[in-house]
Amino acid sequence: MPMTNAERQRKYRQRLKSTEDDLLARLHVLVSPACVAQLSRIARHQGITKREALERIMLEAENHQVSELNQADESDYFRPF
């Protein structure tokens, strides 16, 4: 008997939990269709996944932000939540 969508989703989530030593965190956001299209184009053009593209974009944005901070502001920026 074929699996239901719920069963497939449960198996998928279990696989995610057991991969990469639980170094992944779920991020659920709603963005505009234009943003989704931009992310998809960037990922496709670079031959990477959307997750990889988003991680690279965030790293580049943060590096740029930090490069403009003085030492006191940088310490504040990196303080724990």
PEMONOR-V656167 format. One record per residue. N is the residue number from 0. RES is the residue in one small letter. SS is DSSP state (H for helix, E for strand, - for the rest). OMEGA is omega in radians with two decimals (none if undefined). Layout:
N_RES_SS_OMEGA / N_RES_SS_OMEGA
//
This chain:
0_m_-_-3.13 / 1_p_-_3.12 / 2_m_-_3.05 / 3_t_-_3.09 / 4_n_H_3.13 / 5_a_H_3.12 / 6_e_H_3.11 / 7_r_H_3.13 / 8_q_H_3.13 / 9_r_H_3.12 / 10_k_H_3.12 / 11_y_H_3.14 / 12_r_H_3.10 / 13_q_H_3.09 / 14_r_H_3.13 / 15_l_H_-3.13 / 16_k_H_-3.07 / 17_s_H_-3.14 / 18_t_-_3.05 / 19_e_H_3.07 / 20_d_H_3.11 / 21_d_H_3.13 / 22_l_-_3.14 / 23_l_-_3.07 / 24_a_-_3.14 / 25_r_-_3.08 / 26_l_-_-3.12 / 27_h_-_-3.14 / 28_v_-_3.01 / 29_l_-_3.14 / 30_v_-_-3.12 / 31_s_-_3.06 / 32_p_H_3.12 / 33_a_H_3.12 / 34_c_H_3.11 / 35_v_H_3.13 / 36_a_H_3.12 / 37_q_H_3.14 / 38_l_H_3.12 / 39_s_H_3.13 / 40_r_H_3.13 / 41_i_H_-3.12 / 42_a_H_-3.12 / 43_r_H_-3.10 / 44_h_H_-3.12 / 45_q_H_3.12 / 46_g_-_-3.12 / 47_i_-_3.11 / 48_t_-_3.08 / 49_k_H_3.10 / 50_r_H_3.12 / 51_e_H_3.12 / 52_a_H_3.13 / 53_l_H_3.12 / 54_e_H_3.11 / 55_r_H_3.13 / 56_i_H_-3.13 / 57_m_H_3.12 / 58_l_H_3.13 / 59_e_H_3.13 / 60_a_H_-3.14 / 61_e_H_3.10 / 62_n_H_3.11 / 63_h_H_3.14 / 64_q_H_-3.09 / 65_v_H_-3.12 / 66_s_H_-3.13 / 67_e_-_-3.10 / 68_l_-_2.97 / 69_n_-_-3.02 / 70_q_H_-3.13 / 71_a_H_3.13 / 72_d_H_3.11 / 73_e_H_3.09 / 74_s_H_3.11 / 75_d_H_-3.13 / 76_y_H_-3.05 / 77_f_-_3.12 / 78_r_-_3.14 / 79_p_-_-3.13 / 80_f_-_none
//
